[in-house]
Amino acid sequence: MLLRFDPLLRLFLPASRRDGPQRVPLDGTSTLGHLVESLGVPLPEVGAMTVGGVPVDPSYQPSPGDAVDVAAMPRPQPVPLEPGCSAPRFLLDVHLGTLARRMRLLGLDTAYHNDMDDPALVEQANRERRVLLTQDRGLLRRRKLWLGAYVRGSRPDDQLRDVLERFAPPLRPWTRCTACNGELAPVDKADVEAELEDGTRRTYDVYGRCAGCGRIYWRGAHGAHLERIVRSALATVASIRAG
């Protein structure tokens, strides 16, 4: 049997097997999904699979002589939304803390813990219907995980662009606490003056407070670097949605 992988999926293959179709022996019992993952490609990264143009699913039992085309998950990828939710929600593993803060900066509902093991991550992702983002291929291969995605890139800028290109989520910059993911609510300056440094109190008049942890935010606190991240993200999503 031959497996022909989309170029976007070849990064998951062993370096020696990234060129051309992959010839895979059959044992008479393994499903197509098992054979794909045995080569290192997590099923959450896989889109349509076809044999001779006919769609098949991961439970398909391949036959000798089959040539299977394995597409990557389409971009942007639709995400089933819970009732009352207008945007996907995310959960990031312990290695993606910087990415989590940037996603919160953009107003994305992003859960993150720096001390949660794999079973607990899967349990929370399933319970709260969050897309689990990770660079751990083994975590994506857990059968109980409802929806996950591999994050490409080693730099936070590249990781964020990858997530935005994959899901094109609606953005609401400056509406979430980057520390705890709580929502920010406007607050009168008079109510927070006692908690401000003198320079901040003299310079700024518009403030918000996190409903979760109580942290105070003001528009001048982010600086040019965060402004650049927001502008770039908005442009990326707008470009994707424009087709």
N, C-alpha and C positions, 0 to 999 in steps of 0.2 A: 504494500500500500504506500501511496505517496501523500505527503502533507505539504501543501504549498501555502506558506505563511505570508501574510501582508508584511511589507517592509517595516511597518511600525511595530511589529511583534518580534522582529529578529533580534532585538537587544536581549530578549529573554533566553535565546538559544545559546548553547555553548559556542564559544568563539570559532571553533573548528567546523561548526555546522550552520553558519549564517548565510552561506551562499547556496542558492538553488533549492530545489525541493528536497524534502527529508524522506528517505525511504525507511519505513518502520515495519518491523516484523509483527505478524499477528499471532496471538496465542489462542484465539477462538473464544475468549471470555471478556477481554478488556473492551470497554466502551471507547468511543471516539474521544469523549472528554478525558478519560484516564490517559489515553495515548498522547493527547495534546499536552496535558500537564506533566507527563513523564519526561517530556523534552524541556521542561522549565517554564512553559507559558501558562500563567494563571488564567483560569476561565473567566474571571471578571474583566480581563483585558480583551477577551474574544468577542467579536460581533457575530455576523452570520457565518455559518459553515454550509458548504454546498458540495454535493457529489454530482458531477455532470449537470450542473445548473439547478439541481433539486435541493431545496433546503433540508438540512438534517439537524438534529439537536444533539447535545452531548451524550445522550443515552444510546445513540445509534451504534449498532454493531457492524463495524467495517467488514467488507469482503475482500478477498484477494483481488488485486487489480484496480481497486478503488483509487481515485485521485481526488483528494479533498482540498478544496480551497478554503482557507481559514482567514477571515477578514478581522481587522481590528475593530474594537468598539467604535461606533460612529461618534464624530465630534461635530456639534455639541451633543452630548449624551443626555437623553431625557431621563429624569429621575421621578419615580412615583412620589407624590406629595401627600402627606397626611392631611386630613380635613382641617381647614383653618390655616394651613401653611401656604404661603405664597412663594416660597423659595426653598431650595434644598438646604438641609442641615448637615453639618459635617462633624466628624470626630477624627482627630489626628493622633498618631502614635507618638511614643516618647521622644523620637528623634526629630520631630518636626515642630519644635517650639517656636522658632522664628517665623515659620510659615503661618502658624496659628495666630500669632500676634498681627501679622499683616492681613490675614483674612478678616479678623475682627475689626481692624482699622477700616476695612471696606464695608463693614456692616453685615458680614456673613455670620450666621449663627454657628460658632465653631467651638466645640468642646475639646479640651486638651488636659491631660494629666501627665506629669513627669514621673509617675511611679505606678502605672497600671500595667499589669501583665496581659498577655495575649487573650486568654479566655475572658478576662474582664472587659477588654476592649470589644470583643465580639458580642458579649452580652449587652453592653450599653448601646452599641450600634444597632443591634436588633430591637432592643426595647424602645429606643427613642427614634428609630427609623432614621439614623444618621448614616451618611456615606462615610465609610472608614477609609481614610487616606493613609498610605504607608509606602515605605520602600522595602518592606519585608515580603518577599514573594511567598514565603511559607504561610504568613498570616492570611494572605489573599486566597490561599488554597484550602482554608478551613471550610468544611462543608456547611457548617451552620451559619456562616456569614451571609446576611441578606443582600448586601451590596457594598462593594469596595472598589478602590482604584489605586493603581500604582502611580506614584508621583515621580515624574522624570526630572532630572537635573540635580546638581549638587549645590548650586547657589540658590539662596532664597528668591532672588529675582526670577530665575528660570523656573523654579518650582511653582511660584505664584502664577506665572504666565501659563504654565502647563495646566494647572487647575482651572484657570479662567477659560482657556481654550477648550478644555474638555467639557465643562458644564455650562459655561456662559451664564452664570447665575445673576439675577438682579442685584445691583449693588446699592448700598445706602451708607456712603462714607460718613465717618464721624458720629455714628449712632450707637456704637458698642464700646464697652470698656475693653481695652487691649489686655488688661491684666486678668479679668475673670469672666469675660464674655457677657456681663450684664448689660442691660439697655441703659442708655444715658437719657436723663430727663432734665429739661431746663430748670435752673434754680436761680433765685434772686441773689444778686451780689451781696445784699445785706445779710443773707442767711449763711454765707460762707466766709465773710470777711475775716472773721477771727481765725480761720484756718489757712489764710493766705500769707505769703511773704509780702513785705512792704512793696517791693518792686512790682510784683504781680498785681497787687491791689491797685496801685497807682496807674498801671498801664492798660488793664483789661476790664471790661464791664460785663461781658457775656460769659456765663458759666453753665456747666452741666454737672450733674452728679450721677454716679453709677448707682442704679437701683439695687445692685447686688452687694458690692463691697464698700460703697460710700465714697470711692475715690472721686476727687474733683478734677474736672477738665475745663480748659479754656482754649480758645481757638489758636492762640499764639504758642501753645505748648508743644506743637508738633514739629515746627520748623520746615525748612525747604525740602529736606530729604523725604519726609512723609508726604508732603504735598506732591512730590514727583511720583511717588508710588501710587497715590490716588489718581493722578491725571493719567498715568500710563495704564492703569487697570481699567478706568472708564473708557479709554480709547480702544483697548483690546476688546472689551465686551461689545462696545458699539459696533466695531468692525465686524465681529462675528455675526451679530444679529442682523447687520445690513446685508449679509450674504457675501 
